[in-house]
Amino acid sequence: MRINKYFSIINPFDAHALEEALRLKERYGFKVVALSMGPPGAEMTLRKALALGADDVVLLSDRAFGGADTLATSMVLTSAIRMLAETDELAMVICGKQTIDGDTAQVGPGIATRLKCAQLTSVDRIESVDVEHKRIRVRCKFEERYEVLDSSLPAMIAVLREINRPRYPSVPMRLMSLDARVKTWDNGVLKLSENVIGLKGSATSVRRIFSPDRPPGQILDGESIADPDEAARMLLEKLVGRNVISTQ
Ligand SMILES: Cc1cc2nc3c(=O)[nH]c(=O)nc-3n(C[C@H](O)[C@H](O)[C@H](O)COP(=O)(O)OP(=O)(O)OC[C@H]3O[C@@H](n4cnc5c(N)ncnc54)[C@H](O)[C@@H]3O)c2cc1C
């Protein structure tokens, strides 16, 4: 689960991932563990996951993890997942499709690659889970088509927002989550080489972030133009003039 660093919220896609995990828990009896790699402040957001119904949460936090790109991020997350899988059999890793800051959609597939398990991306519906035979059927949504895929478990599933509508926490669960203990694992627990984590373990670095140049816009609103028909006529003229639409 990724915490958005600017607003300290659960990354919106991850709210849907958590909701789906909770629904699978209710239906099939899975245990849900929410993981986040982030600064100590991410703890409050993991408490929200507990309030919503996660059975356990783990914050992966260490200065040595800082500055990680998607390669180093998926390395740390995979290591923690492997550690959790020593005590509870791993059925699936559910991620959001992407974050709303980095936006790369690489971390989920990065985890699957390192776990050497199937990766099911752009999932908008989990059709069924066969717990006994360790199989899952999902529906993936692409631009002009849907695909229904059968896969073995464990698998990494990256979900779209359309998959569900996240629930709200109840007041008693919120109160419980404030007193709960949030496990924090640093690299003393994971014991990863410094060459594969943080800045040192990152193959890429963000050099510059900037907005593309756009021509200045004009607002055709009711205050500058009294007549809505006149505003519509002006808009049409501009769109035709710039070849955005054609009158043919
Ligand atoms: C503007 C910007 C641009 C960037 N560009 C690049 C780039 O080009 N290449 C690059 O390698 N890195 C890049 N990064 C760094 C990248 O954001 C971090 O590695 C980040 O920790 C995870 O990547 P993501 O945001 O792209 O996640 P995504 O791959 O978009 O996330 C997919 C899913 O993976 C899970 N996930 C991701 N991060 C975490 C986490 N920390 N804890 C728990 N679950 C998680 C979540 O379920 C999430 O929904 C960029 C960061 C910023 C802010």
PDBQT file of the ligand as one rigid body, heavy atoms in Angstrom, charges set to zero:
ROOT
HETATM    1  C1  LIG A 301       7.162  12.341 -10.095  1.00  0.00    +0.000 C 
HETATM    2  C2  LIG A 301       7.879  11.062  -9.826  1.00  0.00    +0.000 A 
HETATM    3  C3  LIG A 301       8.403  10.341 -10.892  1.00  0.00    +0.000 A 
HETATM    4  C4  LIG A 301       9.051   9.127 -10.682  1.00  0.00    +0.000 A 
HETATM    5  N1  LIG A 301       9.539   8.458 -11.745  1.00  0.00    +0.000 NA
HETATM    6  C5  LIG A 301      10.174   7.293 -11.559  1.00  0.00    +0.000 A 
HETATM    7  C6  LIG A 301      10.700   6.571 -12.675  1.00  0.00    +0.000 A 
HETATM    8  O1  LIG A 301      10.586   6.999 -13.825  1.00  0.00    +0.000 OA
HETATM    9  N2  LIG A 301      11.323   5.376 -12.442  1.00  0.00    +0.000 N 
HETATM   10  C7  LIG A 301      11.435   4.874 -11.174  1.00  0.00    +0.000 A 
HETATM   11  O2  LIG A 301      11.982   3.780 -11.040  1.00  0.00    +0.000 OA
HETATM   12  N3  LIG A 301      10.955   5.527 -10.084  1.00  0.00    +0.000 NA
HETATM   13  C8  LIG A 301      10.333   6.728 -10.239  1.00  0.00    +0.000 A 
HETATM   14  N4  LIG A 301       9.842   7.413  -9.154  1.00  0.00    +0.000 N 
HETATM   15  C9  LIG A 301       9.994   6.838  -7.821  1.00  0.00    +0.000 C 
HETATM   16  C10 LIG A 301       8.791   5.971  -7.469  1.00  0.00    +0.000 C 
HETATM   17  O3  LIG A 301       7.641   6.772  -7.309  1.00  0.00    +0.000 OA
HETATM   18  C11 LIG A 301       9.074   5.253  -6.173  1.00  0.00    +0.000 C 
HETATM   19  O4  LIG A 301       9.899   4.170  -6.396  1.00  0.00    +0.000 OA
HETATM   20  C12 LIG A 301       7.824   4.769  -5.421  1.00  0.00    +0.000 C 
HETATM   21  O5  LIG A 301       8.200   4.226  -4.145  1.00  0.00    +0.000 OA
HETATM   22  C13 LIG A 301       7.048   3.627  -6.064  1.00  0.00    +0.000 C 
HETATM   23  O6  LIG A 301       6.846   3.793  -7.357  1.00  0.00    +0.000 OA
HETATM   24  P1  LIG A 301       5.506   4.378  -8.024  1.00  0.00    +0.000 P 
HETATM   25  O7  LIG A 301       5.064   5.582  -7.288  1.00  0.00    +0.000 OA
HETATM   26  O8  LIG A 301       5.843   4.554  -9.421  1.00  0.00    +0.000 OA
HETATM   27  O9  LIG A 301       4.475   3.175  -7.761  1.00  0.00    +0.000 OA
HETATM   28  P2  LIG A 301       3.589   2.355  -8.798  1.00  0.00    +0.000 P 
HETATM   29  O10 LIG A 301       4.408   1.322  -9.445  1.00  0.00    +0.000 OA
HETATM   30  O11 LIG A 301       2.798   3.294  -9.680  1.00  0.00    +0.000 OA
HETATM   31  O12 LIG A 301       2.616   1.666  -7.730  1.00  0.00    +0.000 OA
HETATM   32  C14 LIG A 301       1.821   0.502  -8.038  1.00  0.00    +0.000 C 
HETATM   33  C15 LIG A 301       1.378  -0.111  -6.754  1.00  0.00    +0.000 C 
HETATM   34  O13 LIG A 301       2.515  -0.681  -6.080  1.00  0.00    +0.000 OA
HETATM   35  C16 LIG A 301       2.329  -0.556  -4.665  1.00  0.00    +0.000 C 
HETATM   36  N5  LIG A 301       3.367   0.317  -4.097  1.00  0.00    +0.000 N 
HETATM   37  C17 LIG A 301       4.134   1.227  -4.732  1.00  0.00    +0.000 A 
HETATM   38  N6  LIG A 301       4.968   1.833  -3.862  1.00  0.00    +0.000 NA
HETATM   39  C18 LIG A 301       4.731   1.291  -2.639  1.00  0.00    +0.000 A 
HETATM   40  C19 LIG A 301       5.266   1.492  -1.333  1.00  0.00    +0.000 A 
HETATM   41  N7  LIG A 301       6.229   2.383  -1.097  1.00  0.00    +0.000 N 
HETATM   42  N8  LIG A 301       4.765   0.753  -0.325  1.00  0.00    +0.000 NA
HETATM   43  C20 LIG A 301       3.796  -0.154  -0.531  1.00  0.00    +0.000 A 
HETATM   44  N9  LIG A 301       3.240  -0.393  -1.746  1.00  0.00    +0.000 NA
HETATM   45  C21 LIG A 301       3.701   0.308  -2.773  1.00  0.00    +0.000 A 
HETATM   46  C22 LIG A 301       0.962   0.073  -4.459  1.00  0.00    +0.000 C 
HETATM   47  O14 LIG A 301      -0.016  -0.914  -4.343  1.00  0.00    +0.000 OA
HETATM   48  C23 LIG A 301       0.749   0.859  -5.755  1.00  0.00    +0.000 C 
HETATM   49  O15 LIG A 301      -0.603   1.124  -6.048  1.00  0.00    +0.000 OA
HETATM   50  C24 LIG A 301       9.190   8.622  -9.350  1.00  0.00    +0.000 A 
HETATM   51  C25 LIG A 301       8.651   9.357  -8.283  1.00  0.00    +0.000 A 
HETATM   52  C26 LIG A 301       8.007  10.564  -8.509  1.00  0.00    +0.000 A 
HETATM   53  C27 LIG A 301       7.414  11.306  -7.333  1.00  0.00    +0.000 C 
ENDROOT
TORSDOF 0
